[in-house]
Amino acid sequence: MIKLFFLLVFFIPLIGSLSVLSANAQQKATQEIHFSKKPYAEVIAAARATHKKVFVDAFATWCVPCKELRKRTFTDPKAANYFNKHFINISVDVEKGGGVDRQCSKSQLSLKN
């Protein structure tokens, strides 16, 4: 009887709170700016096809303001809604793979045709 009481009092509310936390985590994930993992040429093609602009997040792993952007701005629901609606977003580590010049060649930087 004591085990049943313990189960009802402690574990059932715990399971309920875990499901709420899981739902909140899923909702938060959808409220972030989505950054495409596609190569730059494909991002440009998608931007042309959808008539959107490209937002490039150029960051470095040691950059404190970059980390603040990721933590605060890129997870803000209003910013996420705006950027996801109006832009194709990509994120580029400027110190990896030759930086922006290698990942986004200068000949591809112009969207004009």
C-alpha positions as CSV (number, residue, x, y, z in Angstrom):
1,M,0.0,0.0,0.0
2,I,2.8,2.4,0.8
3,K,4.5,1.6,-2.5
4,L,1.3,2.4,-4.4
5,F,1.0,5.7,-2.5
6,F,4.6,6.6,-3.2
7,L,4.1,5.8,-6.9
8,L,1.0,8.0,-7.1
9,V,2.4,10.9,-5.2
10,F,5.9,11.1,-6.7
11,F,6.3,9.3,-10.0
12,I,3.1,10.2,-11.8
13,P,3.7,14.0,-11.4
14,L,7.3,13.4,-12.4
15,I,6.3,11.7,-15.6
16,G,3.8,14.5,-16.4
17,S,6.4,17.2,-15.8
18,L,8.9,15.4,-18.1
19,S,6.3,15.3,-20.9
20,V,5.7,19.0,-20.5
21,L,9.5,19.7,-20.6
22,S,9.7,17.6,-23.8
23,A,6.9,19.5,-25.4
24,N,8.5,22.8,-24.5
25,A,11.8,21.7,-26.0
26,Q,10.1,20.7,-29.2
27,Q,8.3,24.1,-29.4
28,K,11.5,25.9,-28.7
29,A,13.3,24.1,-31.5
30,T,10.7,25.3,-34.0
31,Q,11.2,28.9,-32.7
32,E,14.8,29.2,-33.8
33,I,16.3,30.5,-37.0
34,H,16.8,27.6,-39.3
35,F,20.2,27.5,-40.8
36,S,20.5,25.4,-44.0
37,K,23.2,22.8,-44.1
38,K,23.3,22.8,-47.9
39,P,26.3,23.9,-50.0
40,Y,26.4,27.6,-50.8
41,A,25.6,27.0,-54.5
42,E,22.4,25.2,-53.5
43,V,21.4,27.9,-51.1
44,I,21.8,30.5,-53.9
45,A,19.7,28.4,-56.2
46,A,17.0,28.0,-53.5
47,A,17.0,31.8,-52.9
48,R,16.5,32.5,-56.5
49,A,13.7,29.9,-56.8
50,T,11.9,31.3,-53.8
51,H,12.7,35.0,-54.4
52,K,14.3,35.2,-50.9
53,K,17.5,36.9,-49.8
54,V,20.4,35.0,-48.2
55,F,21.3,35.7,-44.6
56,V,24.9,34.7,-43.8
57,D,25.9,34.2,-40.2
58,A,29.7,34.4,-40.3
59,F,31.0,33.3,-37.0
60,A,34.1,32.1,-35.2
61,T,34.1,29.7,-32.3
62,W,36.0,32.1,-30.0
63,C,33.7,35.1,-30.8
64,V,31.7,36.1,-27.7
65,P,29.2,38.4,-29.6
66,C,28.6,35.5,-32.1
67,K,27.8,33.2,-29.1
68,E,25.4,35.9,-27.8
69,L,23.7,36.1,-31.2
70,R,23.2,32.3,-31.2
71,K,22.0,32.3,-27.6
72,R,19.6,35.3,-27.6
73,T,18.8,36.6,-31.1
74,F,18.7,33.4,-33.2
75,T,16.4,31.8,-30.6
76,D,14.0,34.7,-30.3
77,P,10.6,33.6,-31.7
78,K,10.0,37.0,-33.4
79,A,13.4,37.0,-35.1
80,A,13.1,33.4,-36.0
81,N,9.7,33.9,-37.6
82,Y,11.0,36.9,-39.6
83,F,14.2,35.4,-40.8
84,N,12.7,32.0,-41.7
85,K,10.0,33.7,-43.7
86,H,12.1,36.2,-45.6
87,F,15.6,34.6,-45.9
88,I,17.4,31.4,-46.7
89,N,19.8,31.3,-43.7
90,I,23.3,29.8,-43.6
91,S,26.0,29.8,-41.0
92,V,29.7,29.9,-41.9
93,D,32.6,29.3,-39.6
94,V,35.1,31.9,-40.9
95,E,38.1,29.9,-39.6
96,K,37.1,26.6,-41.0
97,G,37.7,25.3,-44.6
98,G,39.3,28.5,-45.9
99,G,36.7,30.8,-44.4
100,V,34.0,32.6,-46.3
101,D,36.0,32.9,-49.5
102,R,36.3,29.1,-49.8
103,Q,32.8,28.3,-48.7
104,C,31.1,31.1,-50.6
105,S,33.2,31.8,-53.6
106,K,33.3,35.5,-54.7
107,S,31.8,34.7,-58.0
108,Q,28.7,33.3,-56.3
109,L,28.2,36.2,-53.9
110,S,26.1,38.2,-56.4
111,L,22.5,37.2,-56.6
112,K,21.9,39.4,-59.6
113,N,21.3,37.7,-63.0
